Amino acid sequence: MSAATTPTVRGRLTLRGEPGYEEARVGRVFNARKPDRYPAAVLEVADAEDVVAGVHLAIERGWSLSVRSGGHSWAAWSVRDEALLLDLGALRSLSYDEGTGIVSAGPATMGALELAPFLAERGRAFPGGHCATVGIGGYLLQGGQGWNGRAKGWACESVVAVDVVTAEGEHVRADAEQNADLYWAARGAGPGFPGIVTRFHLQTYPEPEVMWHDTWTFRLDDAEAVIHWLHDVLPRLDRRVEPVMAATRLPEVPLYDGVEHPGGTVLLLHATCMADSAEEARDLLAGLGECPVAGSELGHVTGPTTMAQESVAQMDQNPDGYRYAVDCAWTNAPAETLAPLLLDIWRELDTEHSFSIWYGWAPTRELPDMAFSVEGNVYVATYLIYPDAEDDARYRARVHDRTAAIARDGGVGVYLGDTDFTARQDRFLSPEHYARLEEIRARRDPAGRIAGYLCKDREGLNIHA
Ligand SMILES: Cc1cc2nc3c(=O)[nH]c(=O)nc-3n(C[C@H](O)[C@H](O)[C@H](O)COP(=O)(O)OP(=O)(O)OC[C@H]3O[C@@H](n4cnc5c(N)ncnc54)[C@H](O)[C@@H]3O)c2cc1C
């Protein structure tokens, strides 16, 4: 069957075995480590009505349903055996309402590459993902850890409504007043959301006057001292400051004149903030206080930056065309526990692009009532990035084993965005919210048509080891 004989579908429908199937299956998957999973068919939708038609087609054929917006899920959640894969790549139109400051965006819109410039032209901003090409669909459904996130909260907190095609093929609006269960789930359920979002309605904010950065390069040998210092200042740090330390092997790091890169892995502390003036930004960053190894750093630069510049740096660190093995953990462990575990990972980084981050999050408030419900003092995420398939098993085992060690000693769970539950599972929702979500899923999708969480052990899902 093809689109020509399926009048209800305007987009391109490609069945398994037909020409173009392989490209439709994995061509838009960011991770070059493509999965061995084979959907029955892929529907590259033309518009939101096609999503409705796709759901009815799946019901008719007895297929399950999987969804792709930006294709950036590390584990390629969109690629599921025997499913109809709804590829929403065409749904990326944007409209803005000046009266409310609400932007409406298709789910395949890229946060930093498309949404941010569209809003900047209107003097507005939204906490989009750090990496420019991430689709807002998967990003917002799982929470959304974006620029200025410590101040603005999880990006999903700024979702005011979603347009959803249900598992029965009905197109509905979900917000605080109507279909409130779907609205609750859309903010944190990630791939467990029991519907297909065709449009997000997002509260935007005035664009900050300045974005500033304070960037230090340290030797790996100074990691213990630097981690202790960061844990010490983190609770007092203004929430407009985002402190991220990356163990990285990229050569392009700040170095003082005459200082040579020592080779191998160095530590890049990159603190950013958004503020009303340069003076305020400098004051906020001064909150980092005195670095205990100041004087032995390899380089230090501070000054204005822009989202566009930051996006370029993110793309350099996360190149496409490579294989990725990724894992993460939220941890409340003190510095003396965490530092040696981090060093176990950081000392082993051995490819040009691989990196691992310590991200000071330090939550200080109760989250609003939404599915998203697990966060901790520090976010640790490791990205092993390599070109060859023969290294898959080795790097996957390494990233998940090392992260499991962090999870065991002070870990409180994971952020869905950097997980691969086919390898390591952990808690991503509070037990209460997980139970509530399961109840919503059973009611909204009783046939279990939407593929949901991709995992190795369904019974062990959301359990903290
Ligand atoms: C290079 C890179 C950088 C990243 N940086 C960040 C970051 O800074 N912050 C952060 O929070 N995350 C980040 N991530 C993680 C990323 O946000 C998640 O992988 C997210 O799921 C990607 O969304 P997507 O739409 O591009 O992915 P997809 O693979 O298209 O979607 C993932 C899954 O989400 C569900 N889904 C997506 N869209 C819909 C929809 N419209 N309706 C229903 N279900 C849907 C489906 O289950 C789908 O399979 C990064 C990922 C990469 C590859």
The ligand as an ORCA input file, in Angstrom:
! r2SCAN-3c Opt
* xyz 0 1
  C      22.811     16.474     21.129
  C      21.742     16.408     22.177
  C      21.669     17.398     23.137
  C      20.663     17.378     24.112
  N      20.578     18.407     25.003
  C      19.551     18.442     25.881
  C      19.362     19.557     26.757
  O      20.096     20.521     26.749
  N      18.336     19.514     27.636
  C      17.459     18.464     27.675
  O      16.515     18.504     28.464
  N      17.620     17.401     26.864
  C      18.633     17.373     25.973
  N      18.778     16.293     25.134
  C      17.866     15.169     25.274
  C      16.616     15.424     24.442
  O      15.880     16.478     24.984
  C      15.735     14.197     24.432
  O      16.407     13.160     23.787
  C      14.394     14.468     23.755
  O      13.580     13.322     23.874
  C      14.566     14.822     22.317
  O      13.364     15.231     21.781
  P      13.122     14.978     20.232
  O      11.732     15.377     19.926
  O      14.232     15.580     19.450
  O      13.308     13.405     20.204
  P      12.489     12.216     19.543
  O      13.476     11.101     19.478
  O      11.823     12.636     18.309
  O      11.382     11.919     20.610
  C      11.654     11.153     21.748
  C      10.382     10.484     22.213
  O       9.553     11.439     22.879
  C       8.190     11.139     22.587
  N       7.653     12.206     21.753
  C       8.342     13.116     21.037
  N       7.516     13.974     20.443
  C       6.272     13.589     20.776
  C       4.985     14.092     20.472
  N       4.829     15.167     19.693
  N       3.906     13.455     20.988
  C       4.048     12.372     21.784
  N       5.242     11.851     22.100
  C       6.353     12.458     21.604
  C       8.166      9.847     21.803
  O       8.081      8.758     22.704
  C       9.517      9.895     21.120
  O       9.970      8.626     20.698
  C      19.765     16.285     24.140
  C      19.846     15.276     23.184
  C      20.815     15.340     22.194
  C      20.891     14.260     21.153
*
